[in-house]
Amino acid sequence: MKRLGALAPLLLLTAQAPPVLVPDVSQRHVRILYSFTSAELLLFGAILYPGGRRPDAQRPVDIVVVVKGPTQSVLVREKARVAGIWVNADRLRYRSAPAFYAIASARPIERIVDDRTRAIYELGLDSLQLSPASSAPADEQDRFQRGLVELQRGAGLYYADSRAVAITGGVLYRARVVIPARVPVGRYTAETFLIRDGHVLAAATTDVTIEKAGFERFIARAAQRDSIVYGLVAVLLSVGLGWTAGWAARRF
């Protein structure tokens, strides 16, 4: 009886231990070729419940996946109409904004977590924590941030999909995230969040690299390493193509 009493705290600790995520991704390296139009990342994994517990059917869990990166400095300009002409007016620079941001869930994120939790974990397009380079008023920062998000959404680089996650038996999950053709190269993170009753129980991160391949990779490296030579070759190639086109037009 004494032995059972000594084990009681350990049993209670095991029962209260949070689940653990075991994530994986279909592609850790996405290569962009000349024919690249888009790619689909499949993020999948398992939810492990300590102590051999089974999922509670009365308290189902949610899986939310966020794929974002790479961070970059962004200058947002606001246009104003002056004398019937649209001109650049105010502007605001952000030190670090993700070039790509996608959030996938099984239902709208507003129904999964409250505003505070969304802000802490940056869950949602309106919950991104950008870093303005100036101390502009809060209302001005909000206006520019909304404008930046809308511009990125229009380019297909920011989006939210509330029907992209499926959970089987409360244990296995899968999520699909589309990588558009205009996505920049760089290092990305795929963050998976396990949520129940509005609380984040566990989180896991997987790295994904997007890079150019083939002839596109050669051109990109040449532009970065030998920019002067690359520029001269580009000019000579343009002049040669123009001369060839003119000669062909006169000849035929």
ROMI-922023 format. One line per 10 residues: number of its first residue (from 1); their letters; for each residue x, y, z of N, C-alpha, C, CB. Coordinates in steps of 0.2 Angstrom, whole numbers, plus 5000, padded with zeros to 4 digits. Glycine has a CB too. Example, Ala and Ser with C-alpha at 12.3 -4.5 7.8 and 13.67 -1.06 7.14 Angstrom:
1 = AS = 5066 4972 5039 5062 4978 5039 5066 4984 5039 5057 4978 5045  5064 4989 5035 5068 4995 5036 5064 5000 5039 5070 4997 5029
END
This chain:
1 = MKRLGALAPL = 5004 4994 5000 5000 5000 5000 5004 5006 5000 4995 5000 5006  5010 5006 5004 5014 5012 5004 5018 5012 4997 5020 5011 5010  5019 5007 4994 5023 5007 4988 5018 5011 4982 5025 5001 4985  5012 5009 4983 5007 5012 4978 5006 5019 4980 5000 5008 4979  5006 5021 4986 5006 5028 4988 5012 5032 4985 5005 5029 4995  5018 5029 4985 5024 5032 4983 5023 5033 4975 5030 5028 4984  5020 5028 4972 5020 5029 4964 5014 5033 4962 5018 5022 4961  5009 5035 4966 5004 5039 4964 5006 5046 4961 4999 5041 4970  5011 5050 4964 5013 5056 4961 5015 5055 4954 5018 5060 4965  5019 5049 4953 5022 5048 4946 5016 5046 4941 5027 5042 4947
11 = LLLTAQAPPV = 5011 5042 4943 5006 5041 4939 5002 5047 4937 5001 5036 4942  5001 5051 4942 4997 5058 4941 5001 5062 4936 4996 5061 4947  5008 5062 4936 5012 5066 4932 5012 5063 4925 5019 5066 4934  5012 5057 4924 5011 5054 4917 5004 5055 4914 5012 5046 4918  4999 5055 4918 4993 5056 4916 4992 5064 4913 4987 5055 4921  4995 5068 4916 4995 5075 4915 5000 5077 4910 4995 5080 4921  5005 5073 4908 5010 5075 4903 5006 5077 4896 5015 5070 4902  5008 5082 4893 5005 5084 4887 5007 5079 4881 5007 5091 4885  5003 5079 4876 5005 5074 4870 5012 5077 4867 5000 5074 4865  5015 5073 4862 5021 5075 4859 5019 5074 4851 5027 5070 4861
21 = LVPDVSQRHV = 5022 5079 4847 5021 5079 4840 5027 5075 4837 5020 5086 4837  5026 5071 4832 5031 5068 4828 5030 5070 4821 5031 5060 4829  5033 5076 4818 5031 5078 4812 5036 5076 4806 5031 5086 4812  5034 5076 4800 5038 5075 4794 5035 5079 4789 5039 5068 4793  5039 5080 4783 5037 5083 4777 5039 5079 4771 5040 5091 4777  5034 5080 4766 5036 5076 4760 5042 5078 4756 5030 5077 4755  5044 5085 4757 5050 5087 4753 5053 5092 4758 5048 5090 4746  5060 5090 4759 5064 5095 4763 5067 5100 4759 5068 5091 4768  5068 5098 4752 5071 5102 4747 5067 5103 4741 5078 5099 4745  5065 5109 4740 5060 5110 4734 5065 5114 4729 5054 5115 4736
31 = RILYSFTSAE = 5065 5111 4723 5070 5113 4718 5066 5117 4712 5074 5108 4715  5068 5123 4711 5064 5127 4706 5068 5126 4699 5063 5134 4708  5064 5123 4694 5067 5123 4687 5063 5128 4683 5066 5116 4684  5065 5128 4676 5062 5133 4672 5055 5132 4671 5066 5133 4665  5053 5125 4672 5046 5124 4671 5042 5124 4677 5045 5117 4668  5045 5126 4683 5041 5126 4689 5035 5131 4689 5046 5128 4695  5029 5128 4691 5023 5132 4691 5021 5132 4699 5018 5129 4687  5021 5127 4702 5020 5127 4709 5022 5120 4712 5012 5128 4711  5022 5119 4719 5023 5113 4722 5018 5112 4728 5030 5112 4724  5017 5106 4730 5013 5105 4736 5017 5101 4741 5007 5101 4733
41 = LLLFGAILYP = 5017 5104 4747 5020 5101 4752 5015 5097 4756 5024 5106 4757  5017 5091 4758 5013 5087 4762 5016 5087 4769 5011 5080 4759  5013 5089 4774 5015 5089 4781 5011 5084 4785 5016 5096 4784  5014 5079 4788 5011 5074 4791 5014 5072 4797 5010 5068 4786  5011 5068 4801 5014 5065 4807 5009 5062 4812 5018 5071 4811  5012 5061 4818 5008 5057 4823 5008 5061 4830 5011 5050 4824  5003 5060 4833 5002 5063 4840 5003 5058 4845 4995 5067 4841  5008 5058 4849 5009 5053 4854 5007 5055 4861 5017 5051 4854  5003 5051 4864 5000 5052 4871 5004 5048 4876 4992 5050 4871  5007 5052 4880 5011 5048 4886 5007 5043 4890 5015 5053 4890
51 = GGRRPDAQRP = 5010 5038 4892 5007 5033 4896 5002 5029 4893 5003 5037 4902  5003 5029 4886 4998 5024 4882 4991 5027 4882 4998 5018 4885  4990 5033 4884 4983 5036 4884 4980 5036 4877 4983 5043 4887  4974 5035 4877 4970 5036 4870 4967 5043 4870 4965 5030 4870  4966 5045 4863 4963 5052 4863 4956 5052 4866 4963 5054 4855  4955 5058 4869 4948 5059 4872 4943 5062 4867 4949 5065 4878  4939 5058 4865 4934 5059 4860 4930 5065 4862 4929 5053 4858  4929 5067 4868 4925 5072 4870 4929 5079 4870 4923 5071 4878  4935 5078 4869 4939 5085 4869 4944 5084 4863 4943 5086 4876  4942 5084 4857 4946 5083 4851 4951 5089 4851 4942 5083 4845
61 = VDIVVVVKGP = 4957 5087 4847 4962 5092 4846 4962 5095 4839 4969 5088 4847  4965 5100 4838 4966 5104 4832 4974 5104 4830 4963 5111 4832  4975 5103 4824 4982 5104 4821 4982 5110 4817 4984 5097 4817  4987 5114 4818 4988 5120 4814 4995 5120 4811 4986 5127 4818  4996 5121 4805 5003 5121 4802 5004 5128 4799 5003 5116 4796  5010 5131 4800 5012 5137 4797 5018 5136 4794 5013 5143 4803  5019 5138 4787 5025 5138 4783 5026 5145 4782 5024 5133 4777  5033 5147 4783 5034 5154 4782 5042 5155 4781 5032 5159 4788  5044 5160 4778 5051 5162 4777 5052 5164 4770 5055 5156 4778  5058 5166 4768 5063 5169 4772 5061 5176 4774 5070 5168 4769
71 = TQSVLVREKA = 5064 5178 4780 5063 5185 4782 5067 5190 4778 5064 5186 4789  5064 5196 4777 5067 5201 4772 5065 5208 4775 5066 5200 4765  5069 5213 4773 5067 5220 4774 5062 5222 4768 5073 5224 4774  5057 5225 4770 5052 5227 4765 5050 5235 4766 5045 5223 4766  5049 5238 4761 5047 5245 4761 5040 5246 4758 5052 5250 4757  5036 5248 4761 5029 5249 4759 5027 5256 4758 5024 5245 4764  5025 5257 4752 5023 5264 4750 5016 5265 4749 5027 5266 4743  5013 5270 4751 5006 5272 4751 5005 5277 4746 5003 5274 4758  5000 5276 4741 4999 5281 4735 4993 5285 4737 4998 5277 4729  4994 5292 4735 4989 5297 4736 4987 5300 4730 4991 5302 4742
81 = RVAGIWVNAD = 4981 5302 4729 4979 5306 4723 4980 5313 4724 4972 5304 4720  4985 5316 4720 4986 5323 4720 4985 5326 4713 4993 5325 4723  4980 5331 4713 4978 5334 4706 4977 5329 4701 4984 5339 4704  4973 5324 4703 4971 5319 4698 4976 5314 4696 4969 5322 4692  4982 5314 4700 4988 5310 4698 4990 5306 4704 4994 5314 4695  4990 5299 4703 4992 5295 4709 5000 5296 4710 4990 5288 4708  5002 5298 4716 5009 5298 4718 5011 5295 4724 5011 5306 4718  5017 5293 4725 5019 5290 4732 5019 5295 4737 5026 5287 4731  5015 5293 4743 5015 5298 4748 5019 5295 4754 5007 5299 4750  5015 5293 4759 5019 5290 4765 5022 5283 4763 5014 5289 4771
91 = RLRYRSAPAF = 5027 5281 4768 5030 5275 4767 5032 5272 4774 5036 5275 4762  5033 5266 4774 5035 5263 4781 5039 5257 4779 5029 5261 4785  5045 5256 4782 5049 5250 4781 5049 5245 4787 5056 5253 4780  5048 5239 4785 5049 5234 4790 5055 5230 4790 5043 5229 4789  5058 5229 4796 5065 5226 4796 5065 5219 4794 5068 5227 4803  5059 5215 4796 5059 5208 4795 5052 5206 4794 5062 5204 4801  5050 5204 4788 5044 5202 4786 5045 5195 4782 5040 5207 4782  5041 5190 4783 5041 5184 4779 5040 5185 4772 5037 5178 4782  5044 5183 4768 5042 5183 4760 5037 5179 4758 5049 5181 4756  5035 5173 4762 5030 5169 4761 5027 5167 4768 5032 5162 4757
101 = YAIASARPIE = 5020 5166 4768 5017 5164 4774 5011 5161 4772 5015 5170 4779  5010 5154 4775 5004 5150 4774 5002 5147 4780 5005 5145 4768  4996 5147 4782 4993 5144 4788 4988 5139 4786 4990 5149 4793  4988 5133 4788 4983 5128 4786 4980 5125 4793 4987 5122 4782  4974 5124 4792 4970 5121 4798 4964 5118 4795 4968 5127 4803  4960 5115 4800 4954 5111 4798 4948 5115 4799 4953 5105 4802  4948 5121 4802 4943 5126 4803 4946 5133 4804 4938 5124 4808  4942 5138 4803 4945 5145 4804 4949 5145 4810 4939 5150 4803  4954 5149 4810 4959 5149 4816 4955 5153 4821 4965 5153 4814  4951 5158 4820 4947 5161 4825 4943 5157 4829 4943 5167 4821
111 = RIVDDRTRAI = 4941 5151 4827 4937 5147 4831 4941 5142 4835 4932 5143 4826  4948 5142 4834 4952 5137 4837 4956 5141 4843 4958 5135 4832  4958 5147 4842 4962 5150 4848 4959 5157 4848 4969 5150 4847  4960 5161 4854 4958 5168 4855 4964 5172 4852 4957 5169 4862  4962 5179 4852 4967 5184 4849 4973 5184 4852 4963 5191 4850  4974 5183 4859 4980 5183 4863 4985 5177 4860 4979 5183 4870  4982 5171 4860 4986 5166 4858 4988 5166 4851 4982 5159 4859  4984 5169 4847 4985 5170 4840 4991 5175 4839 4979 5173 4836  4991 5180 4843 4997 5185 4843 5003 5182 4845 4995 5191 4847  5003 5178 4850 5009 5175 4853 5012 5170 4848 5008 5171 4860
121 = YELGLDSLQL = 5009 5166 4845 5011 5161 4840 5011 5164 4833 5008 5155 4841  5009 5170 4831 5008 5172 4825 5004 5167 4820 5015 5173 4821  4998 5166 4823 4993 5161 4819 4988 5166 4816 4990 5156 4824  4989 5167 4809 4984 5171 4805 4987 5177 4802 4978 5173 4810  4985 5178 4797 4987 5184 4793 4987 5191 4797 4984 5185 4786  4982 5191 4801 4981 5198 4805 4985 5197 4811 4974 5199 4806  4989 5192 4812 4993 5191 4819 5000 5191 4818 4990 5185 4822  5002 5193 4812 5010 5193 4810 5013 5199 4815 5011 5194 4803  5019 5197 4818 5022 5202 4822 5028 5205 4817 5025 5199 4828  5027 5210 4814 5032 5213 4809 5036 5218 4814 5029 5216 4803
131 = SPASSAPADE = 5041 5220 4811 5046 5224 4815 5047 5231 4811 5053 5221 4816  5043 5236 4812 5043 5242 4809 5050 5246 4811 5038 5247 4810  5053 5249 4806 5060 5252 4807 5059 5259 4810 5063 5252 4800  5053 5262 4810 5052 5268 4813 5046 5268 4818 5050 5273 4808  5046 5273 4823 5041 5273 4828 5035 5277 4826 5044 5277 4834  5032 5274 4821 5026 5277 4818 5020 5276 4823 5024 5275 4811  5015 5280 4823 5009 5279 4827 5006 5272 4826 5004 5284 4826  5003 5269 4831 5000 5262 4830 4995 5262 4825 4997 5260 4837  4991 5267 4824 4986 5266 4818 4989 5266 4812 4981 5272 4819  4994 5270 4811 4998 5270 4804 5001 5264 4803 5003 5276 4804
141 = QDRFQRGLVE = 5004 5261 4808 5007 5254 4808 5002 5249 4806 5011 5252 4814  4997 5249 4809 4991 5244 4807 4989 5245 4800 4985 5245 4812  4988 5251 4797 4986 5253 4791 4991 5250 4786 4985 5260 4789  4998 5251 4787 5003 5249 4782 5003 5241 4782 5010 5252 4784  5003 5238 4788 5003 5231 4789 4997 5228 4785 5003 5229 4796  4991 5231 4786 4986 5228 4782 4987 5228 4774 4979 5231 4784  4990 5234 4772 4992 5235 4765 4997 5230 4763 4994 5242 4764  5002 5229 4767 5007 5224 4765 5004 5217 4765 5013 5224 4770  5000 5215 4769 4997 5208 4769 4992 5208 4763 4992 5207 4775  4989 5213 4761 4984 5212 4755 4989 5212 4749 4980 5219 4755
151 = LQRGAGLYYA = 4994 5215 4748 4999 5215 4743 5001 5208 4742 5004 5220 4743  5004 5205 4747 5006 5198 4747 5001 5193 4746 5010 5197 4754  4995 5194 4748 4989 5190 4747 4988 5190 4739 4983 5191 4751  4988 5196 4736 4986 5197 4729 4992 5193 4725 4986 5204 4727  4998 5193 4727 5003 5189 4724 5003 5182 4725 5010 5193 4726  4999 5180 4729 4999 5172 4731 5004 5170 4736 4999 5168 4725  5007 5175 4739 5013 5173 4744 5011 5173 4751 5018 5178 4743  5005 5176 4753 5002 5175 4759 4995 5172 4758 5001 5182 4763  4993 5167 4762 4986 5164 4762 4985 5160 4767 4985 5160 4755  4978 5159 4769 4976 5155 4774 4971 5150 4771 4973 5159 4780
161 = DSRAVAITGG = 4972 5143 4773 4967 5138 4771 4964 5134 4777 4971 5133 4766  4958 5135 4778 4955 5132 4784 4952 5125 4782 4949 5137 4786  4954 5122 4777 4951 5116 4775 4957 5111 4773 4946 5116 4770  4963 5113 4775 4969 5109 4772 4972 5104 4777 4974 5114 4771  4969 5103 4783 4971 5098 4788 4966 5093 4789 4973 5102 4794  4968 5087 4790 4964 5081 4792 4967 5077 4797 4963 5077 4785  4963 5075 4802 4966 5071 4808 4962 5065 4808 4965 5075 4815  4966 5059 4808 4963 5053 4809 4963 5050 4815 4966 5048 4803  4958 5048 4818 4958 5045 4825 4961 5049 4831 4961 5038 4824  4962 5055 4830 4965 5059 4835 4972 5058 4835 4961 5058 4841
171 = VLYRARVVIP = 4975 5054 4831 4982 5052 4831 4986 5054 4825 4983 5044 4832  4984 5052 4819 4987 5054 4813 4985 5060 4810 4987 5048 4808  4989 5065 4807 4987 5071 4804 4991 5072 4798 4988 5077 4809  4988 5076 4793 4991 5078 4787 4988 5085 4785 4990 5072 4781  4993 5088 4782 4991 5095 4780 4994 5096 4773 4993 5101 4785  4991 5100 4769 4994 5102 4762 4995 5109 4762 4989 5099 4757  5001 5111 4759 5002 5118 4758 5005 5119 4751 5007 5121 4764  5002 5124 4747 5004 5125 4741 5010 5130 4740 4998 5127 4736  5015 5129 4737 5021 5133 4736 5020 5136 4729 5028 5130 4737  5018 5143 4728 5017 5146 4722 5023 5147 4718 5014 5152 4723
181 = ARVPVGRYTA = 5023 5148 4711 5028 5149 4707 5033 5155 4709 5026 5150 4700  5030 5160 4712 5033 5166 4713 5037 5166 4720 5029 5172 4713  5037 5160 4723 5040 5160 4729 5048 5161 4729 5039 5153 4733  5051 5165 4733 5058 5166 4733 5062 5160 4736 5060 5173 4737  5068 5160 4734 5072 5154 4737 5075 5156 4744 5078 5153 4732  5076 5151 4747 5079 5152 4754 5077 5147 4759 5076 5159 4757  5078 5148 4765 5076 5143 4770 5069 5145 4774 5082 5143 4776  5065 5140 4774 5058 5140 4777 5058 5136 4783 5053 5138 4771  5053 5138 4787 5051 5133 4793 5044 5131 4792 5052 5137 4800  5043 5125 4794 5036 5122 4794 5034 5121 4802 5035 5116 4790
191 = ETFLIRDGHV = 5030 5125 4805 5028 5124 4812 5022 5121 4812 5028 5131 4815  5022 5116 4817 5015 5112 4818 5013 5113 4825 5016 5104 4816  5007 5115 4826 5005 5116 4833 4999 5112 4834 5002 5124 4833  4999 5109 4840 4994 5104 4843 4990 5108 4848 4997 5098 4846  4983 5109 4847 4979 5114 4851 4973 5110 4853 4977 5120 4847  4971 5111 4859 4965 5108 4862 4962 5113 4867 4966 5102 4866  4956 5115 4866 4952 5119 4871 4955 5126 4871 4952 5117 4878  4958 5128 4865 4961 5135 4864 4968 5136 4867 4957 5140 4867  4971 5130 4869 4978 5130 4872 4983 5126 4867 4978 5128 4879  4989 5129 4866 4994 5125 4863 4997 5120 4867 4999 5130 4860
201 = LAAATTDVTI = 4996 5114 4866 4999 5109 4870 5006 5107 4868 4994 5103 4869  5007 5107 4861 5014 5105 4859 5015 5109 4852 5014 5097 4858  5022 5109 4851 5024 5112 4844 5030 5109 4842 5025 5120 4845  5031 5109 4835 5037 5106 4832 5038 5110 4826 5036 5098 4831  5045 5110 4824 5047 5114 4818 5051 5109 4814 5051 5120 4821  5050 5110 4807 5054 5106 4802 5056 5111 4797 5049 5101 4799  5063 5111 4795 5066 5115 4790 5064 5113 4783 5073 5116 4792  5063 5118 4779 5062 5116 4772 5066 5121 4768 5054 5117 4770  5070 5119 4763 5074 5123 4759 5071 5124 4752 5081 5121 4759  5071 5130 4749 5068 5131 4742 5074 5134 4738 5062 5135 4742
211 = EKAGFERFIA = 5076 5130 4733 5082 5133 4729 5081 5132 4722 5088 5129 4732  5085 5136 4718 5085 5135 4711 5089 5129 4709 5087 5141 4707  5087 5126 4703 5091 5120 4701 5092 5121 4693 5088 5114 4702  5097 5117 4690 5098 5117 4683 5101 5124 4681 5092 5116 4680  5099 5126 4675 5101 5132 4672 5100 5138 4676 5098 5133 4665  5094 5138 4679 5092 5144 4683 5097 5145 4689 5084 5143 4686  5099 5139 4692 5104 5140 4698 5110 5143 4695 5105 5133 4701  5112 5141 4689 5119 5143 4686 5118 5151 4685 5120 5140 4680  5112 5153 4682 5111 5160 4681 5111 5164 4688 5105 5161 4677  5108 5161 4693 5107 5165 4699 5114 5166 4702 5103 5161 4704
221 = RAAQRDSIVY = 5118 5160 4702 5125 5160 4705 5129 5165 4702 5128 5153 4705  5129 5165 4695 5133 5170 4691 5132 5177 4692 5132 5168 4683  5125 5178 4693 5123 5185 4695 5126 5187 4702 5115 5186 4695  5126 5183 4706 5128 5184 4713 5136 5185 4714 5126 5180 4718  5139 5180 4710 5147 5180 4711 5150 5184 4707 5149 5173 4710  5148 5185 4700 5152 5189 4695 5147 5194 4692 5155 5185 4690  5144 5199 4696 5139 5203 4694 5141 5207 4688 5137 5208 4699  5147 5209 4688 5150 5214 4682 5150 5209 4675 5157 5217 4683  5153 5204 4676 5153 5199 4670 5146 5197 4668 5157 5193 4671  5142 5196 4673 5135 5194 4671 5131 5200 4667 5131 5192 4677
231 = GLVAVLLSVG = 5132 5206 4670 5129 5211 4667 5132 5213 4659 5130 5218 4671  5138 5212 4658 5141 5213 4652 5139 5207 4647 5149 5213 4652  5138 5201 4649 5136 5196 4645 5129 5197 4643 5137 5189 4649  5125 5199 4648 5118 5201 4647 5117 5206 4642 5114 5203 4653  5121 5211 4642 5120 5217 4637 5122 5214 4630 5125 5223 4639  5128 5211 4630 5130 5208 4623 5125 5203 4620 5137 5205 4624  5122 5199 4625 5117 5194 4622 5111 5198 4619 5115 5190 4628  5109 5203 4623 5103 5207 4620 5105 5211 4614 5101 5213 4626  5111 5214 4613 5113 5217 4607 5113 5212 4601 5120 5221 4608  5116 5206 4603 5117 5201 4598 5110 5198 4595 5121 5195 4600
241 = LGWTAGWAAR = 5105 5197 4600 5099 5195 4598 5095 5201 4594 5095 5193 4604  5096 5207 4596 5093 5212 4592 5096 5213 4585 5094 5219 4596  5102 5212 4585 5105 5213 4578 5103 5207 4574 5113 5213 4579  5103 5201 4577 5101 5195 4573 5094 5196 4570 5101 5189 4577  5089 5198 4575 5082 5199 4573 5082 5204 4567 5078 5202 4579  5086 5210 4568 5086 5215 4562 5088 5212 4556 5090 5221 4564  5094 5208 4556 5096 5205 4550 5091 5200 4547 5103 5202 4552  5088 5197 4551 5083 5192 4548 5077 5195 4545 5080 5187 4554  5075 5201 4548 5069 5205 4545 5071 5208 4538 5067 5211 4550  5078 5210 4538 5080 5213 4531 5081 5208 4526 5086 5217 4532
251 = RF = 5083 5202 4528 5085 5197 4524 5078 5193 4521 5089 5191 4527  5073 5193 4525 5067 5189 4523 5061 5193 4522 5066 5183 4528
END
